[in-house]
Amino acid sequence: MRYLLISCLSQLAVEYGKNAIIVKVDTDDEYEFAHDMQVRGLPTLFFISPDPNKEAIRTEGLIPIQMMRDILDNEM
């Protein structure tokens, strides 16, 4: 599952270029950050718009790459 997610995120990074910033956080190394962000399950993805008026979208568990594209295209 981990490698599938990494592959999907790498593909999205290429597709969206500078229009999306993808950051991976190791929750074992960044326990306090994960706690502050209320990460309960892995993987947890946060889609944060540059528009401060839009709410961040949070997903838990593996989601299809097309769903990620839909969020990036339609919700950000």
C-alpha positions in Angstrom: 0.0 0.0 0.0 2.8 2.4 0.9 4.6 2.0 -2.4 1.3 2.4 -4.3 0.6 5.7 -2.6 4.2 6.9 -3.2 3.8 6.0 -6.9 0.4 7.9 -7.1 1.8 11.0 -5.4 4.9 11.0 -7.6 2.7 10.8 -10.7 0.5 13.7 -9.4 3.7 15.7 -8.7 4.7 15.3 -12.4 1.2 16.0 -13.7 0.5 19.1 -11.7 4.1 20.5 -11.5 4.1 23.8 -9.7 0.3 23.8 -9.3 0.5 21.4 -6.4 3.0 20.9 -3.6 3.2 17.4 -2.3 4.9 16.9 1.1 5.4 13.5 2.8 5.7 13.6 6.6 7.0 10.6 8.6 4.6 10.4 11.5 7.1 8.3 13.5 9.7 11.1 13.3 7.1 13.9 13.5 4.9 12.6 16.3 4.0 16.0 17.7 3.0 17.3 14.2 0.9 14.2 13.6 -0.8 14.6 17.0 -1.5 18.3 16.3 -3.0 17.4 13.0 -5.1 14.6 14.6 -3.7 11.9 12.4 -5.4 8.7 13.5 -5.0 6.4 10.6 -2.5 6.0 7.8 -2.3 7.2 5.2 -3.9 10.5 5.9 -3.9 13.1 3.1 -4.5 16.8 3.5 -5.4 18.9 0.5 -4.9 22.6 1.4 -6.0 25.3 -1.0 -3.9 28.5 -1.4 -7.3 30.2 -1.0 -7.6 30.9 2.7 -11.4 30.9 2.4 -11.5 27.3 1.5 -11.5 24.5 4.0 -8.7 21.9 3.9 -9.9 18.5 2.7 -8.7 15.5 4.7 -8.9 11.9 3.7 -7.9 8.8 5.6 -7.0 5.5 4.0 -5.9 4.8 0.5 -8.0 6.6 -2.1 -7.9 6.2 -5.9 -5.6 8.5 -7.9 -8.7 9.8 -9.8 -10.2 10.9 -6.5 -7.0 12.8 -5.8 -7.1 14.5 -9.2 -10.8 15.4 -8.7 -10.0 17.1 -5.4 -7.1 19.0 -6.9 -9.0 20.0 -10.0 -12.4 20.8 -8.5 -11.9 21.7 -4.8 -8.6 23.6 -4.7 
